């Protein structure tokens, strides 16, 4: 399958259908003028930007346009994210010039983008855009250029970069595309083939193989942070181009949903934020459900005739970004310029939303006011100001809100009340009071777990985004539930019916009700009960969660019990430390509102520092004196909602929760984090399984039957999936008619790329399900099978040059492997055998078939060549080409291939051992480079050619050795000075007369530097 035919060209054709001008370029035969540039160094189409500035701002004169362009292109820093955010602000808000020379207006605003008039902007997509690699000044395009598959220019500004790969193959296609983009953006350590300036302007990037397509921003470091655009709203799927099978691929969903010119402008203007995170600044672009919900809400606000018709409920599952949706709606409202005189009142508990809004509001002249008391809130509602009022629920008490209704304070119809977590009583109480105070206001609620009272309050749904959709999109993770209550309690002689009819007064209370409630409460708070559970929790955590680097939350039945958990777990962790076992720290976050002095003292702890430590990686560097040492967070009621700790994978529940409170709590573990976190775990120590089932049943009444069931799994379902994976692998093995323990035949069989890929994908799925099941005892039955399949997996990996390809990310599964190998007396991590060693010859000769022998030699040669390529590119490139020719020439004539590869191996060995006319060994790469570039060959040089190559080698290496210092390769000026000295030598009287040297000297300088850096200080030797 050809990438250009099946992925690249369909992408361009779809862009043309939605009114993009497409320029198709030839990778090696193009001029910069074809893409409206003066040189390949430029990443902006200056002429198109000039035209757009004039069309959007007709008062500008040429010198002012040049000034505005120069301001945009003035890169005072080379930091990617800082430049990207600076340029985003310029493009979003515009700049100014000294005056409008026609009207004499001082400091008029200049817009780079016309968000209101689409026709004033240009939309050009360029395929195979040639871009000069930053810092390489040579004409050879193979060395000095890179070619992103598609670059989308808005007004000459490169806003979107697309990398396309053909589906299937040896590697994951989207991962391979992302790797290329990171090279182009010079985000990889040692990346040499990109130009970061192209991404200073980037709004988002796209990776696609046609069937699958995802987008992400420049701060997304892995595919877990890339998203599908699965719904092309307002278009319906049936309106999009379909495949022969009647399916709409992800590529077209994304193109028609995100890249329609109007949509792209809206996403840029209203659906993008920069936020601070543990790892630095993060750029966020909306996901499809956020875009859709906001568009629907705006339509209702504009077209509804009554307050009720204008409002409604947005139901987006927990973890799908509801708070950002609120932010995006406000920005979209102001962008329409039809709501400038509205008052907006937000009821939520997210301080980060307040920070975001204040940053945005200041730029558009809107005031954000925070109410710190009921009295202050009433005054802000009463005011006629068109502002944003933040009512943070944590600043008000339920009893204070319930004691008396707010009087009528403002009868305006231009008030929007937005209620986050609309199902919670404190939110709805506050919302109802504010509605009383502003009786004609529009209300929009947001919930992840709809219940009857929130549905009655808001009447209609504006938009729905279910757990099933969220998991399919990769926006959240599945949650695996395991009940362990009776396993841990009854064996300790607990009261047999302790869990019978265990319930609470209401959804948000700690107070147990029913028969013997006080006895049950005392039992749950007893030191013996908590110690038993805590030991089991820690055993589970350190065996199954901690090895992969994730963290845990414990939900205690009361604040008193939370304090007991803290003290008991601290003692147990100290025992681990004294036994020199790996350990973490635990801490507690409770309100401390109780009659117990000890509880009140624990409530005074620095909650912000504790939570900051918990959300950080264990090995994070200290930030403001805080490290990521806290691995276990103990809570009672706090941090069960509105708390995002992506690193949290398991929640241990020892408190009775029900309905929406239970669903919200368990959703703390469903956040996407990194490649290794594929599910969240909920371990039940109190018996909420039936309550969870009832919550799911109610949820199902509100939506399709399989919605929540697809997101909440139990260990039985995981076991079933693992058995299905096992069955598929059994079929694969049976189809090859090779015994599973016949390593030699499997080694030969896996020489076939497609067959190897099929097995590696099957094993990857198997290992993932086993990793997810392993917290359960049910996983034990699969361990022997896993170890046998891992032996097969190792045979497949022998053919992969990349040592990290298809590796098992799970440290706990790796521990199983290590234990298995240890029991068999096998040493793990055996280093590859050197291709020229006697041991290699013995292993190769031991292979039974010619095909296996050929694979052994080829793999060893490729590994050796790749390892040494950077030290002597000319030599090892030539041998790599020889190897390819052998494989192509003799196809599947394995006996002949073995013969030819063995001869090549011997030839390479002799070449490496060959003395170079008195030259030091470390000078050989330079000699080979000059021989190849000047004479077109490395071997069979005549006396004059050899003499010239030796002389040039000695002169160049003398310059390098004279300049080499400890800081040379980290100093740009020092490297530039070395390059100039090399240039002076190559163009000196001694060498300028060499044929072709004047044309090749720039390329030679680049190649010399590429050899010198990895060979610095003789490290290769």
KAFENBEL-V910605 format. One record per helix or strand. SS is the DSSP state (H for helix, E for strand). FROM is the first residue (numbers start at 1). TO is the last residue. Records with the same first field share a line. If there is no record, write none. Layout:
SS->FROM-TO + FROM-TO
This chain:
H->3-17 + 32-35 + 46-56 + 62-72 + 80-93 + 118-120 + 141-144 + 173-184 + 197-200 + 223-225 + 237-239 + 250-258 + 261-270 + 288-303 + 307-310 + 322-336 + 351-363 + 374-382 + 393-395 + 398-403 + 425-437 + 452-458 + 467-473 + 485-492 + 517-525 + 527-544 + 546-548 + 559-578 + 597-603 + 607-615 + 659-669 + 689-702 + 715-736 + 743-749 + 753-773 + 777-797 + 811-823 + 838-846 + 850-869 + 873-890 + 894-913 + 921-935 + 943-963 + 968-970 + 972-986 + 997-1014 + 1016-1018
E->21-24 + 95-96 + 99-99 + 106-106 + 109-110 + 123-132 + 145-154 + 157-164 + 204-208 + 213-216 + 227-227 + 272-277 + 280-285 + 312-316 + 343-348 + 368-371 + 388-392 + 415-419 + 442-447 + 461-465 + 476-476 + 478-483 + 503-504 + 512-513 + 551-555 + 585-589 + 623-623 + 626-626 + 630-635 + 648-653 + 671-671 + 679-684 + 712-714
